[in-house]
Amino acid sequence: MTYVSEKCVLEENIILKVLVFERKILRGILEPTKENQTWRIKNNEELDKLIKHGIIVNYIKAQRLCWFEHIQKMLEARAHKEVFKWNPLTRRPRGRTKYRWEDNII
């Protein structure tokens, strides 16, 4: 699920979708609870306790920091470093998002 996630911009709506998807997957992986001869799905508090508050967004942010450190150690001639340091000559078109990768590192 986190393949190439360290290289894309995480906007608020994407973060919310990832969190919803994570809960959906966790509910499918972790078995339902049987109480009083009826089955019920675990609630968010129970899921948090089971995964020890380790949400996927924190993992993605940690991976982004590792990728940033890796870019900083690269030689200047590498393509990834050139793209990271590249500054466009024109402004972004109207309606384009204002998020940049380096704004979203931390």
Residue pairs with C-beta under 8 A, 6 or more apart in sequence:
1 21
1 25
1 56
2 56
2 59
2 60
2 63
5 60
5 63
5 64
6 60
6 63
6 64
6 66
6 67
7 67
7 101
8 101
9 97
9 99
9 100
9 101
9 104
10 18
10 57
10 60
10 104
11 97
11 99
15 57
18 56
18 57
18 60
19 55
19 56
19 57
22 55
22 56
23 44
23 47
26 47
26 50
26 51
27 41
27 42
27 47
30 42
30 47
30 50
32 39
32 40
32 41
32 42
33 39
33 40
33 41
33 42
33 46
42 50
61 106
64 104
64 105
65 105
65 106
68 102
68 105
71 80
71 81
71 84
74 80
74 81
75 81
76 82
84 101
84 102
92 98
